[in-house]
């Protein structure tokens, strides 16, 4: 009996869909990367309730790097 393929899209497939839309709208790469980083960090901040040490550890970066990147992207605690 053949195994049924999973109906869930992989992360790669999901990203391909979003990226395809961005390319169709001619969004510049720098703008796309900035938006991705901002949403990524905001999502992590929600998950870890703003605990910068836990966020930095989970994302594999130094706490100071996280702080600087959040400032550059104009992310503020909500």
C-alpha positions in Angstrom: 0.0 0.0 0.0 1.3 3.5 -0.9 1.8 6.0 1.9 -0.3 9.1 1.7 1.7 12.3 1.2 1.3 14.8 4.0 -1.2 17.5 3.1 0.7 20.1 5.1 3.1 22.3 3.1 6.7 22.4 4.2 8.3 25.6 5.4 10.1 25.8 2.1 6.9 25.5 0.2 5.2 28.2 2.3 8.1 30.6 1.9 8.1 30.0 -1.9 4.5 31.1 -2.0 5.1 34.3 -0.1 8.3 35.1 -2.0 6.5 34.5 -5.3 3.9 37.2 -4.3 6.7 39.6 -3.2 8.5 39.1 -6.6 5.2 39.6 -8.5 4.8 42.9 -6.6 8.4 43.8 -7.4 9.3 44.3 -3.8 13.0 45.1 -3.5 15.1 42.5 -1.7 16.2 44.9 1.0 12.6 45.8 1.8 11.6 42.1 1.8 14.5 41.2 4.2 13.7 44.1 6.5 10.0 43.1 6.7 10.9 39.4 7.3 13.3 40.3 10.1 10.8 42.6 11.7 8.0 40.1 11.7 10.4 37.3 12.8 11.7 39.3 15.8 8.2 40.6 16.8 6.9 37.0 16.7 9.8 35.8 18.9 9.2 38.7 21.3 5.6 37.7 21.7 6.5 34.0 22.3 9.2 34.9 24.9 7.2 37.8 26.3 9.9 40.3 25.6 12.7 38.4 27.5 15.6 39.5 25.4 18.0 36.9 26.8 15.6 34.1 26.0 14.9 35.5 22.5 18.5 36.0 21.7 19.4 32.4 22.8 16.5 30.9 20.8 17.5 32.9 17.7 21.2 32.1 18.0 22.4 35.7 18.5 24.0 37.8 21.2 21.6 39.8 23.3 23.3 43.1 22.2 22.9 42.1 18.6 19.2 41.5 19.2 18.9 44.9 20.9 20.6 46.8 18.0 18.6 45.0 15.3 15.3 45.7 17.1 16.3 49.4 17.3 17.3 49.5 13.7 14.0 47.9 12.7 12.1 50.2 15.0 10.6 47.4 17.1 9.4 48.5 20.5 7.9 46.6 23.3 4.2 46.5 23.1 
